[in-house]
């Protein structure tokens, strides 16, 4: 197994665990944050911007997902 496959397996395992440890209603928000993190880290300003997660998003909508 190559390194890329191991990395992919780890990322997939993390994503599957979202539903194990969070309420089902918050899982889509966790996934949205999770999927936006790489693009946001690639930017010069490395802050989580909720408006990038979803257009028009507010912190109060995603704070539980981030916690």
C-alpha positions as CSV (number, residue, x, y, z in Angstrom):
1,X,0.0,0.0,0.0
2,X,1.5,3.4,-1.0
3,X,1.5,6.5,1.2
4,X,-1.3,8.2,-0.8
5,X,-3.6,5.3,-0.2
6,X,-2.9,5.3,3.5
7,X,-3.6,9.0,3.7
8,X,-6.8,8.6,1.8
9,X,-7.9,5.8,4.1
10,X,-7.2,7.9,7.2
11,X,-9.2,10.9,5.8
12,X,-12.1,8.6,4.9
13,X,-12.0,7.1,8.4
14,X,-12.2,10.5,10.0
15,X,-15.2,11.4,7.8
16,X,-17.0,8.2,8.7
17,X,-16.4,8.9,12.4
18,X,-18.3,12.2,12.2
19,X,-21.6,10.4,12.5
20,X,-20.4,8.3,15.4
21,X,-19.6,11.2,17.6
22,X,-22.0,13.9,16.6
23,X,-25.7,14.3,16.3
24,X,-27.0,13.5,12.8
25,X,-28.3,17.0,12.3
26,X,-24.9,18.6,12.7
27,X,-22.9,16.0,10.6
28,X,-23.6,17.9,7.2
29,X,-22.1,21.1,8.8
30,X,-19.1,19.2,10.1
31,X,-18.5,17.8,6.6
32,X,-18.9,21.2,5.1
33,X,-16.2,22.7,7.4
34,X,-14.0,19.6,7.0
35,X,-14.1,20.0,3.2
36,X,-13.4,23.7,3.2
37,X,-10.4,23.6,5.6
38,X,-7.7,22.6,2.9
39,X,-8.7,25.5,0.7
40,X,-8.8,27.9,3.6
41,X,-5.4,26.8,4.8
42,X,-3.9,27.4,1.3
43,X,-4.9,31.1,1.6
44,X,-2.5,33.8,2.9
45,X,-4.9,34.6,5.8
46,X,-5.2,31.3,7.6
47,X,-8.4,32.0,9.5
48,X,-11.6,30.0,9.2
49,X,-14.1,32.1,7.3
50,X,-17.6,30.8,7.6
51,X,-18.6,32.6,4.4
52,X,-16.2,30.3,2.5
53,X,-17.7,27.2,4.0
54,X,-21.1,28.2,2.7
55,X,-22.1,31.5,1.0
56,X,-23.7,33.7,3.6
57,X,-22.9,31.4,6.6
58,X,-22.6,32.8,10.1
59,X,-20.4,31.6,12.9
60,X,-23.4,30.7,15.1
61,X,-24.5,28.2,12.4
62,X,-21.2,26.4,12.5
63,X,-19.7,26.9,15.9
64,X,-21.0,23.6,17.2
65,X,-19.6,21.8,14.1
66,X,-16.2,23.3,14.7
67,X,-16.2,22.4,18.4
